[in-house]
Amino acid sequence: MKLYFNNNFINVKINKFLAYIILKKIYINKKSYDKFIRILKEIKF
């Protein structure tokens, strides 16, 4: 039972870490996307 709990705890930690990495990638892509849009607008005007 304790071993199962420990494995579960590790899995939760890994899942949170993966979710954090994915969110960070999305956030970085969003920032670069906003920058890209800003550059396009500057070129337009």
Jmol script that loads the backbone (N, CA, C; Angstrom):
load data "model"
ATOM      1  N   MET A   1       0.838  -1.201   0.000  1.00  0.00           N
ATOM      2  CA  MET A   1       0.000   0.000   0.000  1.00  0.00           C
ATOM      3  C   MET A   1       0.874   1.253   0.000  1.00  0.00           C
ATOM      4  N   LYS A   2       1.911   1.239   0.832  1.00  0.00           N
ATOM      5  CA  LYS A   2       2.780   2.414   0.899  1.00  0.00           C
ATOM      6  C   LYS A   2       3.518   2.616  -0.427  1.00  0.00           C
ATOM      7  N   LEU A   3       3.962   1.514  -1.017  1.00  0.00           N
ATOM      8  CA  LEU A   3       4.661   1.581  -2.296  1.00  0.00           C
ATOM      9  C   LEU A   3       3.736   2.170  -3.362  1.00  0.00           C
ATOM     10  N   TYR A   4       2.495   1.706  -3.369  1.00  0.00           N
ATOM     11  CA  TYR A   4       1.516   2.208  -4.331  1.00  0.00           C
ATOM     12  C   TYR A   4       1.313   3.711  -4.137  1.00  0.00           C
ATOM     13  N   PHE A   5       1.203   4.115  -2.877  1.00  0.00           N
ATOM     14  CA  PHE A   5       1.004   5.533  -2.585  1.00  0.00           C
ATOM     15  C   PHE A   5       2.193   6.350  -3.079  1.00  0.00           C
ATOM     16  N   ASN A   6       3.399   5.840  -2.823  1.00  0.00           N
ATOM     17  CA  ASN A   6       4.593   6.556  -3.263  1.00  0.00           C
ATOM     18  C   ASN A   6       4.638   6.674  -4.782  1.00  0.00           C
ATOM     19  N   ASN A   7       4.310   5.581  -5.475  1.00  0.00           N
ATOM     20  CA  ASN A   7       4.292   5.624  -6.939  1.00  0.00           C
ATOM     21  C   ASN A   7       3.252   6.624  -7.429  1.00  0.00           C
ATOM     22  N   ASN A   8       2.100   6.631  -6.778  1.00  0.00           N
ATOM     23  CA  ASN A   8       1.041   7.560  -7.143  1.00  0.00           C
ATOM     24  C   ASN A   8       1.512   8.994  -6.951  1.00  0.00           C
ATOM     25  N   PHE A   9       2.175   9.246  -5.844  1.00  0.00           N
ATOM     26  CA  PHE A   9       2.680  10.583  -5.529  1.00  0.00           C
ATOM     27  C   PHE A   9       3.684  11.029  -6.586  1.00  0.00           C
ATOM     28  N   ILE A  10       4.571  10.110  -6.977  1.00  0.00           N
ATOM     29  CA  ILE A  10       5.567  10.428  -8.010  1.00  0.00           C
ATOM     30  C   ILE A  10       4.870  10.724  -9.334  1.00  0.00           C
ATOM     31  N   ASN A  11       3.857   9.913  -9.679  1.00  0.00           N
ATOM     32  CA  ASN A  11       3.127  10.136 -10.928  1.00  0.00           C
ATOM     33  C   ASN A  11       2.458  11.504 -10.932  1.00  0.00           C
ATOM     34  N   VAL A  12       1.880  11.879  -9.809  1.00  0.00           N
ATOM     35  CA  VAL A  12       1.229  13.189  -9.710  1.00  0.00           C
ATOM     36  C   VAL A  12       2.260  14.293  -9.916  1.00  0.00           C
ATOM     37  N   LYS A  13       3.429  14.133  -9.287  1.00  0.00           N
ATOM     38  CA  LYS A  13       4.483  15.135  -9.444  1.00  0.00           C
ATOM     39  C   LYS A  13       4.919  15.243 -10.898  1.00  0.00           C
ATOM     40  N   ILE A  14       5.098  14.096 -11.562  1.00  0.00           N
ATOM     41  CA  ILE A  14       5.519  14.101 -12.968  1.00  0.00           C
ATOM     42  C   ILE A  14       4.445  14.761 -13.827  1.00  0.00           C
ATOM     43  N   ASN A  15       3.173  14.424 -13.569  1.00  0.00           N
ATOM     44  CA  ASN A  15       2.085  15.007 -14.354  1.00  0.00           C
ATOM     45  C   ASN A  15       2.020  16.513 -14.176  1.00  0.00           C
ATOM     46  N   LYS A  16       2.208  16.985 -12.942  1.00  0.00           N
ATOM     47  CA  LYS A  16       2.202  18.429 -12.703  1.00  0.00           C
ATOM     48  C   LYS A  16       3.357  19.088 -13.431  1.00  0.00           C
ATOM     49  N   PHE A  17       4.514  18.428 -13.416  1.00  0.00           N
ATOM     50  CA  PHE A  17       5.698  18.966 -14.083  1.00  0.00           C
ATOM     51  C   PHE A  17       5.461  19.057 -15.588  1.00  0.00           C
ATOM     52  N   LEU A  18       4.888  17.990 -16.172  1.00  0.00           N
ATOM     53  CA  LEU A  18       4.599  17.995 -17.606  1.00  0.00           C
ATOM     54  C   LEU A  18       3.584  19.082 -17.946  1.00  0.00           C
ATOM     55  N   ALA A  19       2.560  19.219 -17.113  1.00  0.00           N
ATOM     56  CA  ALA A  19       1.551  20.252 -17.342  1.00  0.00           C
ATOM     57  C   ALA A  19       2.201  21.632 -17.297  1.00  0.00           C
ATOM     58  N   TYR A  20       3.131  21.817 -16.354  1.00  0.00           N
ATOM     59  CA  TYR A  20       3.842  23.089 -16.224  1.00  0.00           C
ATOM     60  C   TYR A  20       4.650  23.377 -17.483  1.00  0.00           C
ATOM     61  N   ILE A  21       5.354  22.351 -17.992  1.00  0.00           N
ATOM     62  CA  ILE A  21       6.160  22.535 -19.202  1.00  0.00           C
ATOM     63  C   ILE A  21       5.263  22.895 -20.385  1.00  0.00           C
ATOM     64  N   ILE A  22       4.135  22.188 -20.519  1.00  0.00           N
ATOM     65  CA  ILE A  22       3.216  22.443 -21.634  1.00  0.00           C
ATOM     66  C   ILE A  22       2.660  23.860 -21.548  1.00  0.00           C
ATOM     67  N   LEU A  23       2.237  24.270 -20.346  1.00  0.00           N
ATOM     68  CA  LEU A  23       1.700  25.618 -20.174  1.00  0.00           C
ATOM     69  C   LEU A  23       2.757  26.665 -20.485  1.00  0.00           C
ATOM     70  N   LYS A  24       3.993  26.395 -20.062  1.00  0.00           N
ATOM     71  CA  LYS A  24       5.079  27.335 -20.314  1.00  0.00           C
ATOM     72  C   LYS A  24       5.317  27.478 -21.814  1.00  0.00           C
ATOM     73  N   LYS A  25       5.276  26.358 -22.540  1.00  0.00           N
ATOM     74  CA  LYS A  25       5.461  26.397 -23.993  1.00  0.00           C
ATOM     75  C   LYS A  25       4.346  27.199 -24.645  1.00  0.00           C
ATOM     76  N   ILE A  26       3.116  26.970 -24.207  1.00  0.00           N
ATOM     77  CA  ILE A  26       1.978  27.707 -24.764  1.00  0.00           C
ATOM     78  C   ILE A  26       2.151  29.197 -24.487  1.00  0.00           C
ATOM     79  N   TYR A  27       2.585  29.535 -23.258  1.00  0.00           N
ATOM     80  CA  TYR A  27       2.773  30.930 -22.871  1.00  0.00           C
ATOM     81  C   TYR A  27       3.855  31.581 -23.724  1.00  0.00           C
ATOM     82  N   ILE A  28       4.964  30.869 -23.933  1.00  0.00           N
ATOM     83  CA  ILE A  28       6.053  31.411 -24.747  1.00  0.00           C
ATOM     84  C   ILE A  28       5.573  31.601 -26.184  1.00  0.00           C
ATOM     85  N   ASN A  29       4.818  30.616 -26.712  1.00  0.00           N
ATOM     86  CA  ASN A  29       4.299  30.737 -28.070  1.00  0.00           C
ATOM     87  C   ASN A  29       3.354  31.924 -28.179  1.00  0.00           C
ATOM     88  N   LYS A  30       2.546  32.142 -27.139  1.00  0.00           N
ATOM     89  CA  LYS A  30       1.617  33.263 -27.125  1.00  0.00           C
ATOM     90  C   LYS A  30       2.389  34.572 -27.167  1.00  0.00           C
ATOM     91  N   LYS A  31       3.466  34.663 -26.366  1.00  0.00           N
ATOM     92  CA  LYS A  31       4.269  35.881 -26.339  1.00  0.00           C
ATOM     93  C   LYS A  31       4.895  36.143 -27.701  1.00  0.00           C
ATOM     94  N   SER A  32       5.460  35.115 -28.323  1.00  0.00           N
ATOM     95  CA  SER A  32       6.094  35.299 -29.622  1.00  0.00           C
ATOM     96  C   SER A  32       5.034  35.611 -30.678  1.00  0.00           C
ATOM     97  N   TYR A  33       3.828  35.052 -30.509  1.00  0.00           N
ATOM     98  CA  TYR A  33       2.724  35.340 -31.429  1.00  0.00           C
ATOM     99  C   TYR A  33       2.326  36.808 -31.326  1.00  0.00           C
ATOM    100  N   ASP A  34       2.209  37.314 -30.082  1.00  0.00           N
ATOM    101  CA  ASP A  34       1.873  38.723 -29.884  1.00  0.00           C
ATOM    102  C   ASP A  34       2.939  39.618 -30.499  1.00  0.00           C
ATOM    103  N   LYS A  35       4.206  39.240 -30.318  1.00  0.00           N
ATOM    104  CA  LYS A  35       5.311  40.010 -30.882  1.00  0.00           C
ATOM    105  C   LYS A  35       5.209  40.018 -32.405  1.00  0.00           C
ATOM    106  N   PHE A  36       4.898  38.861 -32.978  1.00  0.00           N
ATOM    107  CA  PHE A  36       4.759  38.712 -34.423  1.00  0.00           C
ATOM    108  C   PHE A  36       3.656  39.627 -34.952  1.00  0.00           C
ATOM    109  N   ILE A  37       2.506  39.633 -34.262  1.00  0.00           N
ATOM    110  CA  ILE A  37       1.387  40.491 -34.662  1.00  0.00           C
ATOM    111  C   ILE A  37       1.795  41.961 -34.588  1.00  0.00           C
ATOM    112  N   ARG A  38       2.510  42.326 -33.511  1.00  0.00           N
ATOM    113  CA  ARG A  38       2.943  43.705 -33.341  1.00  0.00           C
ATOM    114  C   ARG A  38       3.857  44.125 -34.490  1.00  0.00           C
ATOM    115  N   ILE A  39       4.768  43.239 -34.886  1.00  0.00           N
ATOM    116  CA  ILE A  39       5.685  43.540 -35.991  1.00  0.00           C
ATOM    117  C   ILE A  39       4.897  43.705 -37.287  1.00  0.00           C
ATOM    118  N   LEU A  40       3.920  42.834 -37.507  1.00  0.00           N
ATOM    119  CA  LEU A  40       3.097  42.944 -38.715  1.00  0.00           C
ATOM    120  C   LEU A  40       2.379  44.291 -38.755  1.00  0.00           C
ATOM    121  N   LYS A  41       1.836  44.713 -37.612  1.00  0.00           N
ATOM    122  CA  LYS A  41       1.132  45.996 -37.562  1.00  0.00           C
ATOM    123  C   LYS A  41       2.085  47.151 -37.843  1.00  0.00           C
ATOM    124  N   GLU A  42       3.310  47.065 -37.305  1.00  0.00           N
ATOM    125  CA  GLU A  42       4.288  48.126 -37.527  1.00  0.00           C
ATOM    126  C   GLU A  42       4.675  48.209 -38.997  1.00  0.00           C
ATOM    127  N   ILE A  43       4.787  47.054 -39.649  1.00  0.00           N
ATOM    128  CA  ILE A  43       5.138  47.042 -41.074  1.00  0.00           C
ATOM    129  C   ILE A  43       4.002  47.664 -41.887  1.00  0.00           C
ATOM    130  N   LYS A  44       2.776  47.375 -41.483  1.00  0.00           N
ATOM    131  CA  LYS A  44       1.600  47.854 -42.212  1.00  0.00           C
ATOM    132  C   LYS A  44       1.537  49.378 -42.221  1.00  0.00           C
ATOM    133  N   PHE A  45       1.825  50.008 -41.076  1.00  0.00           N
ATOM    134  CA  PHE A  45       1.651  51.456 -40.986  1.00  0.00           C
ATOM    135  C   PHE A  45       2.882  52.234 -41.392  1.00  0.00           C
TER     136      PHE A  45
END
end "model"
wireframe off; spacefill off
backbone 0.3
color backbone group
